[in-house]
Amino acid sequence: MIFDIILALAVISVALYGICITDNIIKSIVCFNIVQAAVILLFIILAGSTGDSIPIVQELIGDMVDPLPQALMITAIVISASITALSLMFSVKIFHYYGTLSWRELAAKDVKK
């Protein structure tokens, strides 16, 4: 379990580093998606750390993992997909309007106006 937590935190760190150094909007969106997926993975790891059985198995009623965190993470996945679609649509609109997807070029064009 400790290895899983460390791995999820490492993925979050690498994705945050990618957000900080990238100059492309699409790459930033991909890095945000990786952060979201890793946070969801970390939450599921922490929620199921007791070693109990899954809530679908009805043989052991007393020793089940709480299904609420799993339901919340499914909701987070749906919201993440919606936000990704919206941000990709905005990036297409930005490209059509400004002709670039570079953060630096967009900041320079914004200063000129």
N, CA, C and O atoms as a printed pandas DataFrame, in Angstrom:
     atom_number atom_name residue_name chain_id  residue_number  x_coord  y_coord  z_coord
0              1         N          MET        A               1    0.826   -1.198    0.000
1              2        CA          MET        A               1    0.000    0.000    0.000
2              3         C          MET        A               1    0.869    1.260    0.000
3              4         O          MET        A               1    0.539    2.236   -0.674
4              5         N          ILE        A               2    1.949    1.247    0.732
5              6        CA          ILE        A               2    2.833    2.418    0.781
6              7         C          ILE        A               2    3.422    2.689   -0.598
7              8         O          ILE        A               2    3.542    3.838   -1.024
8              9         N          PHE        A               3    3.790    1.600   -1.294
9             10        CA          PHE        A               3    4.339    1.762   -2.643
10            11         C          PHE        A               3    3.315    2.397   -3.582
11            12         O          PHE        A               3    3.668    3.235   -4.411
12            13         N          ASP        A               4    2.037    1.997   -3.453
13            14        CA          ASP        A               4    0.982    2.566   -4.287
14            15         C          ASP        A               4    0.809    4.059   -4.019
15            16         O          ASP        A               4    0.641    4.846   -4.950
16            17         N          ILE        A               5    0.849    4.438   -2.767
17            18        CA          ILE        A               5    0.710    5.851   -2.406
18            19         C          ILE        A               5    1.891    6.657   -2.934
19            20         O          ILE        A               5    1.711    7.747   -3.476
20            21         N          ILE        A               6    3.091    6.122   -2.777
21            22        CA          ILE        A               6    4.282    6.822   -3.276
22            23         C          ILE        A               6    4.231    6.945   -4.794
23            24         O          ILE        A               6    4.588    7.983   -5.351
24            25         N          LEU        A               7    3.786    5.883   -5.462
25            26        CA          LEU        A               7    3.676    5.930   -6.922
26            27         C          LEU        A               7    2.653    6.975   -7.376
27            28         O          LEU        A               7    2.909    7.712   -8.328
28            29         N          ALA        A               8    1.504    7.045   -6.711
29            30        CA          ALA        A               8    0.494    8.044   -7.062
30            31         C          ALA        A               8    1.017    9.453   -6.814
31            32         O          ALA        A               8    0.781   10.348   -7.627
32            33         N          LEU        A               9    1.719    9.664   -5.712
33            34        CA          LEU        A               9    2.290   10.983   -5.433
34            35         C          LEU        A               9    3.385   11.339   -6.430
35            36         O          LEU        A               9    3.541   12.508   -6.783
36            37         N          ALA        A              10    4.148   10.343   -6.891
37            38        CA          ALA        A              10    5.171   10.599   -7.904
38            39         C          ALA        A              10    4.535   11.001   -9.236
39            40         O          ALA        A              10    5.034   11.896   -9.917
40            41         N          VAL        A              11    3.443   10.345   -9.604
41            42        CA          VAL        A              11    2.742   10.703  -10.845
42            43         C          VAL        A              11    2.173   12.109  -10.746
43            44         O          VAL        A              11    2.229   12.873  -11.710
44            45         N          ILE        A              12    1.624   12.456   -9.583
45            46        CA          ILE        A              12    1.112   13.813   -9.381
46            47         C          ILE        A              12    2.242   14.829   -9.503
47            48         O          ILE        A              12    2.067   15.878  -10.122
48            49         N          SER        A              13    3.387   14.529   -8.923
49            50        CA          SER        A              13    4.527   15.452   -8.975
50            51         C          SER        A              13    5.036   15.644  -10.394
51            52         O          SER        A              13    5.320   16.768  -10.806
52            53         N          VAL        A              14    5.151   14.560  -11.140
53            54        CA          VAL        A              14    5.630   14.662  -12.526
54            55         C          VAL        A              14    4.633   15.449  -13.384
55            56         O          VAL        A              14    5.036   16.260  -14.218
56            57         N          ALA        A              15    3.350   15.213  -13.182
57            58        CA          ALA        A              15    2.348   15.942  -13.958
58            59         C          ALA        A              15    2.327   17.427  -13.594
59            60         O          ALA        A              15    2.169   18.274  -14.474
60            61         N          LEU        A              16    2.485   17.752  -12.315
61            62        CA          LEU        A              16    2.556   19.161  -11.923
62            63         C          LEU        A              16    3.793   19.829  -12.495
63            64         O          LEU        A              16    3.748   20.994  -12.889
64            65         N          TYR        A              17    4.901   19.094  -12.543
65            66        CA          TYR        A              17    6.106   19.616  -13.186
66            67         C          TYR        A              17    5.853   19.857  -14.670
67            68         O          TYR        A              17    6.306   20.859  -15.224
68            69         N          GLY        A              18    5.130   18.941  -15.318
69            70        CA          GLY        A              18    4.782   19.119  -16.724
70            71         C          GLY        A              18    3.918   20.346  -16.952
71            72         O          GLY        A              18    4.078   21.041  -17.956
72            73         N          ILE        A              19    3.007   20.619  -16.032
73            74        CA          ILE        A              19    2.169   21.814  -16.151
74            75         C          ILE        A              19    3.032   23.069  -16.055
75            76         O          ILE        A              19    2.817   24.044  -16.776
76            77         N          CYS        A              20    4.006   23.029  -15.158
77            78        CA          CYS        A              20    4.848   24.209  -14.933
78            79         C          CYS        A              20    5.778   24.504  -16.103
79            80         O          CYS        A              20    6.033   25.673  -16.392
80            81         N          ILE        A              21    6.292   23.483  -16.786
81            82        CA          ILE        A              21    7.304   23.741  -17.815
82            83         C          ILE        A              21    6.760   23.775  -19.234
83            84         O          ILE        A              21    7.464   24.219  -20.141
84            85         N          THR        A              22    5.543   23.326  -19.455
85            86        CA          THR        A              22    5.058   23.254  -20.826
86            87         C          THR        A              22    4.637   24.622  -21.343
87            88         O          THR        A              22    4.210   25.493  -20.585
88            89         N          ASP        A              23    4.768   24.785  -22.644
89            90        CA          ASP        A              23    4.393   26.037  -23.288
90            91         C          ASP        A              23    3.148   25.865  -24.157
91            92         O          ASP        A              23    2.627   26.844  -24.692
92            93         N          ASN        A              24    2.674   24.649  -24.300
93            94        CA          ASN        A              24    1.548   24.362  -25.170
94            95         C          ASN        A              24    0.287   24.154  -24.334
95            96         O          ASN        A              24    0.332   23.523  -23.278
96            97         N          ILE        A              25   -0.818   24.678  -24.804
97            98        CA          ILE        A              25   -2.080   24.564  -24.068
98            99         C          ILE        A              25   -2.555   23.118  -24.024
99           100         O          ILE        A              25   -3.036   22.664  -22.985
100          101         N          ILE        A              26   -2.431   22.386  -25.129
101          102        CA          ILE        A              26   -2.883   20.997  -25.175
102          103         C          ILE        A              26   -2.078   20.140  -24.195
103          104         O          ILE        A              26   -2.640   19.287  -23.507
104          105         N          LYS        A              27   -0.779   20.366  -24.133
105          106        CA          LYS        A              27    0.051   19.618  -23.185
106          107         C          LYS        A              27   -0.338   19.949  -21.749
107          108         O          LYS        A              27   -0.298   19.077  -20.881
108          109         N          SER        A              28   -0.711   21.187  -21.492
109          110        CA          SER        A              28   -1.175   21.561  -20.151
110          111         C          SER        A              28   -2.461   20.836  -19.796
111          112         O          SER        A              28   -2.636   20.389  -18.662
112          113         N          ILE        A              29   -3.354   20.720  -20.756
113          114        CA          ILE        A              29   -4.616   20.013  -20.518
114          115         C          ILE        A              29   -4.354   18.540  -20.228
115          116         O          ILE        A              29   -4.972   17.966  -19.331
116          117         N          VAL        A              30   -3.445   17.927  -20.974
117          118        CA          VAL        A              30   -3.095   16.528  -20.735
118          119         C          VAL        A              30   -2.479   16.355  -19.350
119          120         O          VAL        A              30   -2.789   15.392  -18.649
120          121         N          CYS        A              31   -1.618   17.273  -18.957
121          122        CA          CYS        A              31   -1.006   17.194  -17.618
122          123         C          CYS        A              31   -2.053   17.364  -16.518
123          124         O          CYS        A              31   -1.981   16.691  -15.490
124          125         N          PHE        A              32   -3.019   18.252  -16.723
125          126        CA          PHE        A              32   -4.102   18.392  -15.753
126          127         C          PHE        A              32   -4.900   17.096  -15.644
127          128         O          PHE        A              32   -5.299   16.707  -14.546
128          129         N          ASN        A              33   -5.138   16.423  -16.774
129          130        CA          ASN        A              33   -5.851   15.148  -16.739
130          131         C          ASN        A              33   -5.070   14.086  -15.987
131          132         O          ASN        A              33   -5.652   13.278  -15.262
132          133         N          ILE        A              34   -3.762   14.083  -16.153
133          134        CA          ILE        A              34   -2.935   13.120  -15.425
134          135         C          ILE        A              34   -2.993   13.396  -13.929
135          136         O          ILE        A              34   -3.062   12.463  -13.129
136          137         N          VAL        A              35   -2.966   14.663  -13.546
137          138        CA          VAL        A              35   -3.085   15.015  -12.126
138          139         C          VAL        A              35   -4.438   14.553  -11.585
139          140         O          VAL        A              35   -4.503   13.975  -10.499
140          141         N          GLN        A              36   -5.504   14.798  -12.322
141          142        CA          GLN        A              36   -6.830   14.388  -11.871
142          143         C          GLN        A              36   -6.916   12.877  -11.710
143          144         O          GLN        A              36   -7.454   12.387  -10.717
144          145         N          ALA        A              37   -6.394   12.142  -12.673
145          146        CA          ALA        A              37   -6.436   10.680  -12.593
146          147         C          ALA        A              37   -5.605   10.166  -11.421
147          148         O          ALA        A              37   -6.010    9.224  -10.740
148          149         N          ALA        A              38   -4.462   10.772  -11.187
149          150        CA          ALA        A              38   -3.613   10.331  -10.076
150          151         C          ALA        A              38   -4.239   10.664   -8.724
151          152         O          ALA        A              38   -4.114    9.886   -7.778
152          153         N          VAL        A              39   -4.904   11.796   -8.626
153          154        CA          VAL        A              39   -5.585   12.145   -7.368
154          155         C          VAL        A              39   -6.747   11.182   -7.112
155          156         O          VAL        A              39   -6.973   10.766   -5.976
156          157         N          ILE        A              40   -7.470   10.836   -8.156
157          158        CA          ILE        A              40   -8.556    9.862   -8.008
158          159         C          ILE        A              40   -7.986    8.511   -7.581
159          160         O          ILE        A              40   -8.544    7.850   -6.705
160          161         N          LEU        A              41   -6.879    8.102   -8.198
161          162        CA          LEU        A              41   -6.230    6.854   -7.818
162          163         C          LEU        A              41   -5.777    6.892   -6.363
163          164         O          LEU        A              41   -5.967    5.919   -5.633
164          165         N          LEU        A              42   -5.191    7.985   -5.940
165          166        CA          LEU        A              42   -4.743    8.129   -4.557
166          167         C          LEU        A              42   -5.916    8.057   -3.585
167          168         O          LEU        A              42   -5.818    7.427   -2.532
168          169         N          PHE        A              43   -7.005    8.693   -3.935
169          170        CA          PHE        A              43   -8.187    8.671   -3.068
170          171         C          PHE        A              43   -8.744    7.268   -2.953
171          172         O          PHE        A              43   -9.126    6.850   -1.861
172          173         N          ILE        A              44   -8.800    6.524   -4.056
173          174        CA          ILE        A              44   -9.299    5.152   -4.021
174          175         C          ILE        A              44   -8.358    4.259   -3.213
175          176         O          ILE        A              44   -8.809    3.390   -2.467
176          177         N          ILE        A              45   -7.054    4.476   -3.364
177          178        CA          ILE        A              45   -6.087    3.687   -2.579
178          179         C          ILE        A              45   -6.292    3.938   -1.090
179          180         O          ILE        A              45   -6.311    2.997   -0.296
180          181         N          LEU        A              46   -6.444    5.194   -0.713
181          182        CA          LEU        A              46   -6.612    5.522    0.706
182          183         C          LEU        A              46   -7.964    5.061    1.248
183          184         O          LEU        A              46   -8.065    4.686    2.417
184          185         N          ALA        A              47   -9.004    5.085    0.409
185          186        CA          ALA        A              47  -10.328    4.676    0.867
186          187         C          ALA        A              47  -10.419    3.161    1.040
187          188         O          ALA        A              47  -11.172    2.677    1.885
188          189         N          GLY        A              48   -9.662    2.418    0.251
189          190        CA          GLY        A              48   -9.737    0.969    0.350
190          191         C          GLY        A              48   -8.567    0.355    1.088
191          192         O          GLY        A              48   -8.229   -0.804    0.846
192          193         N          SER        A              49   -7.955    1.085    1.961
193          194        CA          SER        A              49   -6.750    0.601    2.632
194          195         C          SER        A              49   -7.021   -0.346    3.793
195          196         O          SER        A              49   -6.077   -0.889    4.367
196          197         N          THR        A              50   -8.266   -0.558    4.152
197          198        CA          THR        A              50   -8.553   -1.412    5.302
198          199         C          THR        A              50   -8.428   -2.891    4.985
199          200         O          THR        A              50   -8.300   -3.699    5.904
200          201         N          GLY        A              51   -8.461   -3.272    3.717
201          202        CA          GLY        A              51   -8.332   -4.666    3.344
202          203         C          GLY        A              51   -9.637   -5.429    3.361
203          204         O          GLY        A              51   -9.633   -6.657    3.272
204          205         N          ASP        A              52  -10.750   -4.733    3.473
205          206        CA          ASP        A              52  -12.043   -5.395    3.472
206          207         C          ASP        A              52  -12.438   -5.770    2.050
207          208         O          ASP        A              52  -11.741   -5.424    1.095
208          209         N          SER        A              53  -13.556   -6.479    1.909
209          210        CA          SER        A              53  -14.001   -6.913    0.589
210          211         C          SER        A              53  -14.761   -5.793   -0.116
211          212         O          SER        A              53  -15.148   -4.799    0.497
212          213         N          ILE        A              54  -14.961   -5.979   -1.411
213          214        CA          ILE        A              54  -15.672   -4.969   -2.199
214          215         C          ILE        A              54  -17.159   -5.004   -1.858
215          216         O          ILE        A              54  -17.652   -6.037   -1.405
216          217         N          PRO        A              55  -17.890   -3.900   -2.063
217          218        CA          PRO        A              55  -19.295   -3.852   -1.651
218          219         C          PRO        A              55  -20.222   -4.731   -2.476
219          220         O          PRO        A              55  -21.373   -4.930   -2.088
220          221         N          ILE        A              56  -19.755   -5.267   -3.611
221          222        CA          ILE        A              56  -20.627   -6.083   -4.448
222          223         C          ILE        A              56  -20.790   -7.486   -3.857
223          224         O          ILE        A              56  -21.851   -8.097   -3.991
224          225         N          VAL        A              57  -19.751   -7.990   -3.211
225          226        CA          VAL        A              57  -19.795   -9.323   -2.614
226          227         C          VAL        A              57  -20.657   -9.261   -1.354
227          228         O          VAL        A              57  -20.342   -8.522   -0.421
228          229         N          GLN        A              58  -21.743  -10.035   -1.326
229          230        CA          GLN        A              58  -22.675   -9.964   -0.206
230          231         C          GLN        A              58  -22.476  -11.085    0.809
231          232         O          GLN        A              58  -23.274  -11.226    1.736
232          233         N          GLU        A              59  -21.425  -11.880    0.647
233          234        CA          GLU        A              59  -21.190  -12.962    1.603
234          235         C          GLU        A              59  -20.732  -12.417    2.958
235          236         O          GLU        A              59  -21.136  -12.919    4.007
236          237         N          LEU        A              60  -19.891  -11.392    2.924
237          238        CA          LEU        A              60  -19.351  -10.827    4.153
238          239         C          LEU        A              60  -19.934   -9.439    4.369
239          240         O          LEU        A              60  -19.326   -8.443    3.978
240          241         N          ILE        A              61  -21.079   -9.368    4.972
241          242        CA          ILE        A              61  -21.784   -8.095    5.125
242          243         C          ILE        A              61  -21.016   -7.150    6.030
243          244         O          ILE        A              61  -21.002   -5.948    5.765
244          245         N          GLY        A              62  -20.387   -7.625    7.067
245          246        CA          GLY        A              62  -19.738   -6.754    8.031
246          247         C          GLY        A              62  -18.384   -6.223    7.589
247          248         O          GLY        A              62  -17.939   -5.188    8.086
248          249         N          ASP        A              63  -17.729   -6.898    6.680
249          250        CA          ASP        A              63  -16.367   -6.534    6.314
250          251         C          ASP        A              63  -16.307   -5.950    4.905
251          252         O          ASP        A              63  -15.569   -6.449    4.054
252          253         N          MET        A              64  -17.071   -4.909    4.661
253          254        CA          MET        A              64  -17.085   -4.295    3.338
254          255         C          MET        A              64  -16.436   -2.912    3.386
255          256         O          MET        A              64  -16.496   -2.210    4.395
256          257         N          VAL        A              65  -15.827   -2.550    2.286
257          258        CA          VAL        A              65  -15.281   -1.210    2.121
258          259         C          VAL        A              65  -16.451   -0.260    1.889
259          260         O          VAL        A              65  -17.439   -0.626    1.252
260          261         N          ASP        A              66  -16.338    0.933    2.395
261          262        CA          ASP        A              66  -17.395    1.931    2.212
262          263         C          ASP        A              66  -17.517    2.292    0.732
263          264         O          ASP        A              66  -16.525    2.700    0.127
264          265         N          PRO        A              67  -18.705    2.153    0.128
265          266        CA          PRO        A              67  -18.853    2.443   -1.305
266          267         C          PRO        A              67  -18.963    3.932   -1.629
267          268         O          PRO        A              67  -18.912    4.299   -2.803
268          269         N          LEU        A              68  -19.111    4.790   -0.640
269          270        CA          LEU        A              68  -19.273    6.214   -0.894
270          271         C          LEU        A              68  -18.062    6.844   -1.591
271          272         O          LEU        A              68  -18.259    7.592   -2.549
272          273         N          PRO        A              69  -16.821    6.583   -1.163
273          274        CA          PRO        A              69  -15.681    7.162   -1.893
274          275         C          PRO        A              69  -15.605    6.700   -3.343
275          276         O          PRO        A              69  -15.207    7.467   -4.220
276          277         N          GLN        A              70  -15.984    5.450   -3.597
277          278        CA          GLN        A              70  -15.984    4.961   -4.974
278          279         C          GLN        A              70  -17.016    5.695   -5.807
279          280         O          GLN        A              70  -16.751    6.041   -6.959
280          281         N          ALA        A              71  -18.185    5.938   -5.242
281          282        CA          ALA        A              71  -19.224    6.669   -5.962
282          283         C          ALA        A              71  -18.798    8.115   -6.213
283          284         O          ALA        A              71  -19.077    8.672   -7.275
284          285         N          LEU        A              72  -18.126    8.719   -5.240
285          286        CA          LEU        A              72  -17.637   10.087   -5.426
286          287         C          LEU        A              72  -16.571   10.160   -6.514
287          288         O          LEU        A              72  -16.515   11.135   -7.263
288          289         N          MET        A              73  -15.731    9.140   -6.604
289          290        CA          MET        A              73  -14.677    9.150   -7.619
290          291         C          MET        A              73  -15.246    8.910   -9.010
291          292         O          MET        A              73  -14.708    9.429   -9.988
292          293         N          ILE        A              74  -16.321    8.134   -9.119
293          294        CA          ILE        A              74  -16.988    7.995  -10.418
294          295         C          ILE        A              74  -17.546    9.342  -10.849
295          296         O          ILE        A              74  -17.451    9.709  -12.020
296          297         N          THR        A              75  -18.122   10.073   -9.920
297          298        CA          THR        A              75  -18.611   11.416  -10.212
298          299         C          THR        A              75  -17.461   12.336  -10.614
299          300         O          THR        A              75  -17.607   13.142  -11.533
300          301         N          ALA        A              76  -16.330   12.224   -9.939
301          302        CA          ALA        A              76  -15.166   13.044  -10.278
302          303         C          ALA        A              76  -14.643   12.718  -11.669
303          304         O          ALA        A              76  -14.190   13.615  -12.380
304          305         N          ILE        A              77  -14.697   11.455  -12.072
305          306        CA          ILE        A              77  -14.267   11.070  -13.418
306          307         C          ILE        A              77  -15.168   11.695  -14.467
307          308         O          ILE        A              77  -14.681   12.181  -15.488
308          309         N          VAL        A              78  -16.472   11.693  -14.234
309          310        CA          VAL        A              78  -17.408   12.299  -15.186
310          311         C          VAL        A              78  -17.185   13.805  -15.282
311          312         O          VAL        A              78  -17.187   14.366  -16.378
312          313         N          ILE        A              79  -16.994   14.457  -14.144
313          314        CA          ILE        A              79  -16.724   15.894  -14.143
314          315         C          ILE        A              79  -15.403   16.188  -14.834
315          316         O          ILE        A              79  -15.294   17.173  -15.563
316          317         N          SER        A              80  -14.402   15.352  -14.616
317          318        CA          SER        A              80  -13.106   15.518  -15.265
318          319         C          SER        A              80  -13.222   15.416  -16.780
319          320         O          SER        A              80  -12.609   16.198  -17.507
320          321         N          ALA        A              81  -13.999   14.464  -17.252
321          322        CA          ALA        A              81  -14.191   14.329  -18.704
322          323         C          ALA        A              81  -14.895   15.551  -19.283
323          324         O          ALA        A              81  -14.564   15.999  -20.381
324          325         N          SER        A              82  -15.862   16.087  -18.549
325          326        CA          SER        A              82  -16.576   17.283  -19.016
326          327         C          SER        A              82  -15.655   18.495  -19.057
327          328         O          SER        A              82  -15.682   19.265  -20.017
328          329         N          ILE        A              83  -14.853   18.665  -18.036
329          330        CA          ILE        A              83  -13.918   19.788  -17.998
330          331         C          ILE        A              83  -12.877   19.663  -19.102
331          332         O          ILE        A              83  -12.490   20.664  -19.706
332          333         N          THR        A              84  -12.422   18.445  -19.368
333          334        CA          THR        A              84  -11.459   18.224  -20.442
334          335         C          THR        A              84  -12.053   18.582  -21.790
335          336         O          THR        A              84  -11.409   19.251  -22.598
336          337         N          ALA        A              85  -13.279   18.142  -22.038
337          338        CA          ALA        A              85  -13.926   18.469  -23.301
338          339         C          ALA        A              85  -14.112   19.980  -23.454
339          340         O          ALA        A              85  -13.902   20.525  -24.538
340          341         N          LEU        A              86  -14.498   20.642  -22.392
341          342        CA          LEU        A              86  -14.684   22.086  -22.438
342          343         C          LEU        A              86  -13.365   22.815  -22.668
343          344         O          LEU        A              86  -13.311   23.761  -23.455
344          345         N          SER        A              87  -12.304   22.387  -21.992
345          346        CA          SER        A              87  -11.017   23.047  -22.171
346          347         C          SER        A              87  -10.431   22.790  -23.559
347          348         O          SER        A              87   -9.785   23.671  -24.126
348          349         N          LEU        A              88  -10.647   21.607  -24.109
349          350        CA          LEU        A              88  -10.191   21.357  -25.480
350          351         C          LEU        A              88  -10.974   22.200  -26.481
351          352         O          LEU        A              88  -10.410   22.667  -27.471
352          353         N          MET        A              89  -12.263   22.399  -26.235
353          354        CA          MET        A              89  -13.059   23.262  -27.101
354          355         C          MET        A              89  -12.561   24.701  -27.027
355          356         O          MET        A              89  -12.474   25.387  -28.045
356          357         N          PHE        A              90  -12.235   25.154  -25.819
357          358        CA          PHE        A              90  -11.681   26.505  -25.674
358          359         C          PHE        A              90  -10.328   26.639  -26.362
359          360         O          PHE        A              90  -10.022   27.684  -26.935
360          361         N          SER        A              91   -9.518   25.583  -26.306
361          362        CA          SER        A              91   -8.214   25.654  -26.975
362          363         C          SER        A              91   -8.379   25.732  -28.493
363          364         O          SER        A              91   -7.599   26.408  -29.165
364          365         N          VAL        A              92   -9.381   25.050  -29.035
365          366        CA          VAL        A              92   -9.650   25.160  -30.475
366          367         C          VAL        A              92  -10.086   26.581  -30.819
367          368         O          VAL        A              92   -9.640   27.138  -31.822
368          369         N          LYS        A              93  -10.945   27.165  -30.008
369          370        CA          LYS        A              93  -11.390   28.549  -30.239
370          371         C          LYS        A              93  -10.225   29.529  -30.120
371          372         O          LYS        A              93  -10.127   30.478  -30.898
372          373         N          ILE        A              94   -9.348   29.300  -29.152
373          374        CA          ILE        A              94   -8.166   30.166  -29.003
374          375         C          ILE        A              94   -7.276   30.057  -30.228
375          376         O          ILE        A              94   -6.757   31.061  -30.717
376          377         N          PHE        A              95   -7.096   28.824  -30.729
377          378        CA          PHE        A              95   -6.255   28.644  -31.912
378          379         C          PHE        A              95   -6.862   29.335  -33.126
379          380         O          PHE        A              95   -6.140   29.949  -33.911
380          381         N          HIS        A              96   -8.178   29.243  -33.290
381          382        CA          HIS        A              96   -8.817   29.900  -34.430
382          383         C          HIS        A              96   -8.730   31.425  -34.326
383          384         O          HIS        A              96   -8.598   32.111  -35.340
384          385         N          TYR        A              97   -8.802   31.948  -33.118
385          386        CA          TYR        A              97   -8.785   33.398  -32.946
386          387         C          TYR        A              97   -7.370   33.976  -33.003
387          388         O          TYR        A              97   -7.129   34.973  -33.683
388          389         N          TYR        A              98   -6.427   33.340  -32.279
389          390        CA          TYR        A              98   -5.073   33.877  -32.184
390          391         C          TYR        A              98   -4.077   33.214  -33.130
391          392         O          TYR        A              98   -3.042   33.805  -33.439
392          393         N          GLY        A              99   -4.364   32.004  -33.594
393          394        CA          GLY        A              99   -3.456   31.319  -34.501
394          395         C          GLY        A              99   -2.302   30.615  -33.807
395          396         O          GLY        A              99   -1.352   30.207  -34.474
396          397         N          THR        A             100   -2.352   30.462  -32.509
397          398        CA          THR        A             100   -1.284   29.789  -31.775
398          399         C          THR        A             100   -1.856   29.133  -30.526
399          400         O          THR        A             100   -2.916   29.511  -30.029
400          401         N          LEU        A             101   -1.119   28.134  -30.033
401          402        CA          LEU        A             101   -1.475   27.491  -28.770
402          403         C          LEU        A             101   -0.365   27.635  -27.740
403          404         O          LEU        A             101   -0.351   26.918  -26.739
404          405         N          SER        A             102    0.553   28.545  -27.974
405          406        CA          SER        A             102    1.659   28.770  -27.061
406          407         C          SER        A             102    1.253   29.793  -26.001
407          408         O          SER        A             102    0.711   30.854  -26.310
408          409         N          TRP        A             103    1.531   29.443  -24.738
409          410        CA          TRP        A             103    1.202   30.364  -23.652
410          411         C          TRP        A             103    1.976   31.677  -23.788
411          412         O          TRP        A             103    1.423   32.751  -23.551
412          413         N          ARG        A             104    3.234   31.594  -24.162
413          414        CA          ARG        A             104    4.067   32.796  -24.267
414          415         C          ARG        A             104    3.583   33.715  -25.390
415          416         O          ARG        A             104    3.502   34.931  -25.215
416          417         N          GLU        A             105    3.263   33.127  -26.536
417          418        CA          GLU        A             105    2.781   33.949  -27.655
418          419         C          GLU        A             105    1.427   34.575  -27.338
419          420         O          GLU        A             105    1.154   35.709  -27.732
420          421         N          LEU        A             106    0.585   33.838  -26.630
421          422        CA          LEU        A             106   -0.717   34.401  -26.246
422          423         C          LEU        A             106   -0.555   35.542  -25.261
423          424         O          LEU        A             106   -1.275   36.537  -25.341
424          425         N          ALA        A             107    0.380   35.412  -24.335
425          426        CA          ALA        A             107    0.622   36.485  -23.377
426          427         C          ALA        A             107    1.200   37.710  -24.082
427          428         O          ALA        A             107    0.868   38.842  -23.730
428          429         N          ALA        A             108    2.061   37.489  -25.074
429          430        CA          ALA        A             108    2.631   38.621  -25.815
430          431         C          ALA        A             108    1.563   39.300  -26.662
431          432         O          ALA        A             108    1.567   40.525  -26.788
432          433         N          LYS        A             109    0.648   38.525  -27.247
433          434        CA          LYS        A             109   -0.408   39.130  -28.054
434          435         C          LYS        A             109   -1.403   39.873  -27.180
435          436         O          LYS        A             109   -1.973   40.876  -27.610
436          437         N          ASP        A             110   -1.617   39.407  -25.976
437          438        CA          ASP        A             110   -2.544   40.049  -25.080
438          439         C          ASP        A             110   -1.993   41.381  -24.592
439          440         O          ASP        A             110   -2.768   42.312  -24.372
440          441         N          VAL        A             111   -0.681   41.503  -24.415
441          442        CA          VAL        A             111   -0.062   42.733  -23.959
442          443         C          VAL        A             111   -0.131   43.792  -25.053
443          444         O          VAL        A             111   -0.280   44.976  -24.750
444          445         N          LYS        A             112   -0.026   43.393  -26.313
445          446        CA          LYS        A             112   -0.047   44.332  -27.417
446          447         C          LYS        A             112   -1.412   44.985  -27.597
447          448         O          LYS        A             112   -1.494   46.102  -28.109
448          449         N          LYS        A             113   -2.469   44.321  -27.193
449          450        CA          LYS        A             113   -3.814   44.887  -27.396
450          451         C          LYS        A             113   -4.083   45.881  -26.367
451          452         O          LYS        A             113   -5.158   46.479  -26.352
